[in-house]
Every structure is written in structure tokens, then in C-alpha cells.
Amino acid sequence: MRVHGALGDWQSITIKFSGEVLPRERAEAFKGSMFAAYPGDLVFPRALIDARVGRQFSSAIPIYRALLGYPGVRAIRTVVVELGTNGPVTPQQVAEFLQLAGPGRTVVFIVPQVPRPWAREVQSLYATLPQQYPNVRLEYWNRLSSLPDGQENMAYFWGDGVHPNWAGIQVLVNGLQAVLGG
């Protein structure tokens, strides 16, 4: 992982797990494959982003721990976590991550929509977090990307039914902006 730029003046970070950390805007976020090809710096120009196809939640913990070594990252007050699409997430992993983030940061979890066996488990886990952690907010991508009958709205996904297309990304980003209050 490389860190480019002066971290001291960034308001937030988004981790884009491609091995790069890029300037972006309002939120510090750990992301999986859903955002790997998304040019989000157009919407969040002062955040750091790192995303990689296949990223698992467990990978966010050591990466975030390392990033906290930078004073500019320690000053960031908002973290966005977009993980759970590529595999299960355990309560222990979430607790460890939230302990690293601390109670002084707002942590937004994007609730995944993915046709995989672990999806409901991750969705259920994330749904319990705001009651346990007052600093946690949720963006319900699983709801935003679904039809009224609960089925995926394929107008928002590429053919794999996992990764949002440009229309889906627009919906996801608008939802994230609403959760972040902007």
C-alpha cells in the first residue's frame, strides 16, 4: 500500500484495495470490489480510497491499523465500510474494527446486496450495529437496489448481479451522501 499526498489536510479516507490510496472527499472508507472501478473522486474529492476485487472484511483491520499511524488519518472523523459482498463478516471482526475506529468517529456500513449464501447473515449483523454502537450509521444498499418484492433490481447491476453498474453506483452514492448528511 502506498500513501500519496499530505494526509494532514484530508477530511476523510476511503480505502480502495488496489494497492493505491487516492485523494477523495468526506469519508474514510474500506471498500471491496463494488467500488473497484468507480471514479468516486468526482463525488468525494477529498477522501482516500482503496478497493480491490475479492476483498474480505478481515483485510480492513490490518490496513486500517497501519493507516492510523498517519496523523492525518487519525484526525479523520468519518469511516465508510463497504465490505461483506465477498464473504462472511463476523461480529468479532466488526468489534475489532470499531474498537480501532473508536467512539469519536462516525462509521457508516454499506449493507450489501449480493446473491451469495452469506448475504443475509451479513445484512442481519450490520442491522444490529447501530443499537450496539451509537457512532454507527447504515446505508441500506440492499434496500436501495431492490425491487418492491425484495428481488435485486437488475437495472442497477452488471450481469453478475453483484457489482453495481453506473446507474446503481449513482443510487449508492446518493444514498451515501444522504447518510453522511450532504
Helices and strands as residue ranges (DSSP letters): G 7-9, E 28-31, G 33-35, G 40-42, H 57-67, H 71-74, E 78-82, H 91-101, E 106-110, H 119-132, E 136-139, H 141-144, G 154-156, H 166-180
